[in-house]
């Protein structure tokens, strides 16, 4: 690959990550009606005053608030204690008080709110995105988008029908190195992907635990029925309210929290929307604290074009909470080498040497080495106002300002990563071979539709 091409990749990726490479406005009839003038303030509401919102989304929003003339004016949260904390923190950070809403009905009754940031429990994201879309609000939504196919289908349909600006919180899609990787793979210079290895390992027994808050939570201070939303009713449980990532069906745990980020890059780089098949296994091998979601899991995906079953590749994904060796790894392999998104390097590692190529009547296949300039992903999932999330938030805010529905992470990407995650959940829960029925938008495990 020439030096000019490498510079072009990096330049284009940097522009895209900053939300500057609009490349065609892509208005729908409905979204065009909601274009906001450059001198008009855009008012944002918060759906869920969560740890993720406080530690990362809020700082990233504040990075760009003044330049793009945005404000944050309301918070919806079911817990009175978090509403009070939100008022104290946001008044200090914003310089003015915000409206506190006990639920989203109260939030959307305020017609001055133009957009929302959704950072609620995993199983609620698509449900809350549907509410926001039906209320005509632009949406920044944390991942995973959906943990069940019914939520996935309904959430996507609502967003597309409303024509609002939607950004999935898959912040890798705003990283210059990821844009460069996408351009390089799609250019054909990398060659066919033959394998992908992904890991995300930590040694954190307290990950997703909230023991102090569990002690503070009282049933009379929340709306439990609103919290469980469309999940089967069960009696109040403060752990499931605050530590939902540990319990199915309120979260899939590792797939929805971490794998969703990484498997999304496979869809992005290849243009493939879902796996052909998934097999997976996992268990609670060490942290036996009452959780129902696994502390260790491994999944193997097969991807390939629908019209050619002879072509394809595997993705191996593994994650554990019990030993952090290996950290975060995302490596794409071709016959000529590897693209490593941990080191941000393209190298000839493992390439086809001349002596081995001769047996097949082939030529040596060796990639030229170069660096993908950009940000490195931190092992900690909820890092502060990190540059990836800041660039991603900027992209959404700029698209809302311009009325451009073509964000870096549109609702189609949210739907696709949810399909992959739900397939993994089905494989682990049923111990069956899993496929996707595109026609009926259903995950099939062992020949049966997977129902949680």
N, C-alpha and C positions, 0 to 999 in steps of 0.2 A: 504494500500500500504506500502511495506517495506521501511525502511530507505535507503537500497541499491538502490532500484528502483528510489527513489526520487533523489538521488545523480546522478544516471545514466542519468535521464531526464535532469537535470540541466547541467551536464557535456557535454552531446551531444548537447544541445541547445547552449551552450556557444561556442563550437567548430564550429557549423554551422554558428553562427552569425559572427564569425571572418573570415569566408571564408576558414576554414582549413579542414572541413570535406568534402572532395571532393567525396569520396565514389564511384569511377568509373568515368572514364573520359568522357564518353558519346559523343565522337567525331562523327560528321557527315563527309562525304567525303569532303565537301566544307570547313567546319570549320577547319579540320585537316591541310588543305593547308595554313591556316592563323595563325598557331601556331607561337608565337614569342619567340625566344630564351631568356633565362633568363638574358643574358647580353645586350640585345637589348632594346633601349629606345622605349616606346610606345607613339606616338604623338596623342593628343586628340584635337578635335575641339569642339567649343561651338555653338550650334544652339539655339539662343535666349538668349540675355544678360538680363535676367529677375530679378525681386526682389528675387525670389526663388533661382535662381542660385547664386546671389551675397551673400545672407544671409546664405545659408545652403550648397548648393552643392559644391561651390568653397572651403569653409573652410574644408569640409569633404574630398574633393579631395586632398587638400594640406596636410592633416593629413598623407596620405599614399604615396604621390608622390615620395619622395626620396627613401623610402624603396623598392618600387616596380619598380623604374626607369621609371616613367611616366613623361610626360611634356604636357603642354597646349600651342598650337602653333597658333591657329586661332580662330576667332569669326565671326559668321555670324549673322547679325541683320539688319532688314529692316530700322531702324531709325538711321540716321547719328549721332544724339546726343548720343545714347546709344553706338554706335561703338566707339565714341571718349572717352566716360566714361570707356568703357572696356579697351581701350588701356592704359589709365592712371592707372587704378586700377591693371590690370594684369601685366603691366610692373613693378610696385612697388612690387607686391606680388611674381612674378615669377623670377624677376631679369633680364628679357629680354623683348623686344617688341614682339607683336603678329601680325599676318597677319589679316587685317580687310577685311571682305567680305560683299558685299552689299546683297548677297542672297546665297542660297545653291548651285546654279550652280557654282558660283565662289569657294565656299568651297570645293566641291568634285572634282574640277579640280586639286586640290593639292593632288597628289598621295602619299605624305608623311604622310598624316593623316590616322591613323589606326582605330580610334574610335571617337564617338561623344557623347556628353551629350546634350540631347534635353530638353529644358525648355521654350517652346513657349506657345502660347494661347491654351486653353483646346481642342478646336476643331481641332487643327493642329497636335496633337501628333502622331496619327496613320499615317496621311499623311506624316509627316516628317520622321517617322520611316520607312515607305515604301521607301522614297527617299534614306535614309541612307543604308538600306538593299540592295537595287538595286545597290548602289555604292560600296557594299562590306565592309561597315564599321560596327564595333561592336557598340552596342547601349546601353546607359543608358537613359531611357525615363521617364519623369515625368508622374504621373497619372493625370487625367484618360486617359486610352489608347485611347478610342474612344467614341464619343457622338452619332454616328449613326452606324447602322449595316453595311452599305456599307463600311465605313472606317474601322470598326472592322474586317470584313472579309478580305479586301484587305491588311490591315496592317499585320495581322497575317500570311497570305499566303506569303507575301514578305519576312518576317523575316525567316519563316521556309524554304522557297526555297533557301534563301541565305546561311543558316547555320551559321550565325554570332552569336556572344555571345550577348544576350539580357537580360537586367535587367529592370523590371518595377519598378518605384519608390514607391512601396508598402513596406515601410521600416519596418513595423511590422514583415515581414517575416525574418528579420535578428535580431529580439529581442530574447534574451535567454528565457525570460518569455513566449513568444509566441511559441517558439520551445518546451518548457516544456509542455505548454498547449496542443499543437498538439499531442505530444507523449502520454500524459495522456489520452486524449479523444480517440485516436486511439487504445490504449492498451485495451480498454473496461472497465477499472476500474471506469471510471466516470459514466458509464451506458448510456442509450440512451438519446440524447438531446431531451428535451420536450418543450423547449422554449428558446428564446434568446432576450434580451432587449439591445438596443443600442441607445445612445443619443450623441449629440455633440452641446452644447449650448454656445453661447457667447452673450454679450450685446455690440455690436460694430457697430453703425450706419455708420461708415466710412469704414467698412470692404470692401475691394476690390475697394474703391474709390481712384482716383488719380487726384484730381482737379488741383494741381499745374502743373503736367505734361500735363494735357489736355490743359491748357492755353499755354504751350510751344510748343506743337506739331503743325507742319505746314505740309500741304498735300505734298508740294514739297520735304519735307525731308524724306518721306517714299515711299514705293511702295504699294499702297493701293490694287491694283489688286492681287499682290502676297499674301498680307495678307489674303484676304478673300478666297484665294485658291479655294476649290471646293464648297463653299457655294454660294447660289444664289446672283447675283450681286446686290449691293445697293450702293448709293452714299456715299462718304467719310464721316465718323463720328468719330471724335477723341475719343469720349467716348467709342465707341465699339472697337477701337484699344487698348486703355489703360485700360478700365474697362470692358473688355469682359466678365468677370465672372458674370456680372449683366445682360447679354443680351443673350437670345436664338435667333438663333441657334449657337452662338459662344461659349456657355457654357451651361451646365444644372444647374450651380450654386451649390447648396448644394449637390445633388447626386454625381456629378463628383468630386467635391473638397474634400468632407469629407466622405460621405457615402461609396465611392469607397474603402477607407482604411479599413473600418470596415466590410463591407459585404464580402470583400476578405477573412477575417479570417474564415467565415462560410464555404466557398468553400474549403479552405485549411484544416481545422480541420475535415471535413466530407467526402471529396472526391467528393462532389456533385458539378456540374459545373454551374448550373443555377437554379433559382426558378421554381417551378411548376406554380405559379401564383403570381400576385402582384395587390394590390389595394392601391391607394394613393390619397392624397389631399394636398393642400397647398394654400398659397396666400401671397399677399403683404399687410400685415395688419398694418404696422407702418411706414416703411421707404419708403415713396412715393416720390422718387427722379428721376422718369423716368425709373427705372429699369423694366425689364420684367421677371426676375427670382425671385422666391419667397423668402421672408425673414423668412418663417415658413413652415414646411412640416412634414407630418407623412405618413409612408408607412407600410404596413403589407405584409410580404412575407409568402408563404408556400413552404417549401422544403421537399423533400423525394425521395427515390429511384425510378427510372423509372419502375422497374419491380415489385413493390409492393405498390400500391396506399393506402393500409391500414396503412402504416408506414409514419411518417413524423413529422414535427414540424413547428411552426411559428417563424418568426423573426419580432419584432416590432422595427421600427426605427423612431426616431423623432429628429428634429433639429430646433433651432430658433436663430435668431440674436437679439432678443428683450429683453431677460432676460437670464443671464448666470447660473441661479440656476440649479444644476445637473451636469454642466460641461460635461466631457466626461465619458460615461459609456458603458462598454461591459461586460455583464453578461450572462453566459451560465447556464442553469438549467437542472438538471436531477432529477429523483425521489428521489435520495439520498442526494441532496444538490445543491451547486452552485460553479461555477468557475468564479471568479470575476477578470477581467483583469484591473480594476481600482486600486483595493487594492493588486492585485497579490496574492490572497488567494483562496485556495480551502477549503470550509467549508461545514458543514452539514445543513446550513440554509435552512429551509423548508422541511427537510427530512421526509420520511414516518415513523411515530412512530408506535411502537408495537400495541398500543391500536387501531389505525386506520387500521393497516394492517390485524388484525384478521378478520375483516368483509369480506375480500376478500380471506381469507385462505393464507395470505402471511406472510413473516417475516419482521421484522424491516429492513429498508434500510437506512443506515447512513454512509456518507463519513467520512473518517479520515481527520482531518484538517492539512494542510501544506501550506507553502509559495512557490510561484513560483518566484525564484530569477531572477531579470532582471531589465529592465528600465521601468520607468513610463511614459506614454504618456502625453505630455503637452497639455493644452487646446488650446493654440495658435497654429495655423496650420503651420505657417512659422517660427518656432523657429530656432535659429542659428545652428552652427555645432553640432547638438545634437547627443548623442551616438547611437541612432537607425539609423539615416541617415548615420553616419560615418561607422558603421558596415556594412550597406547595400552597401555603395560605395566601401568599402574594398572587399566585396564579389565579386562585379562586376569586380573590377580591378584585383583581383587574378584570376578570371575565364578567363579574357582576356589574362592575362599573361600565363596561363596554356592551353589555347585553349579549355576550358571546357564549353560546352553550357548549362550545368545543373546549372544555377544560382538559387539563392533563390526565385526569382520571374520571372519565364520564361514567354514567350509570351502567353502560354495557360492560365496562371493566369490573364494576362492582358485582354485577350479576355473574360474570364468568368466574371470578375468584370464589364466589359463594358456591357455585356448582362444584368446583374442585374440593372445597372444604367439606361440603355436605357428603360428597362421595367418600371422603376419608372417614368421616364420622360414621357413615353407614357401614363401611368395611370393618372398622374397629368394633362397633356395637354388635354387628351380626356375625362377624368372622366369615363373611361371604365375599365372593368375587363380585365387584361392583361395576356397573356400566351406567351410561346416561341415555335416556330416551328423549331425544331432541324434540320429536313430534309432540309428545305429551308433557314435555318439560318435567320429567320425573327421574329420580335416582332409583336404579334397579339393583337390588342386592339379592343374589341367589335366585334370580328370576321373579322376585316380588318387589313391588313398590315400597321403598323405605318410608316408614311412618314412625316418627319419634314417639 
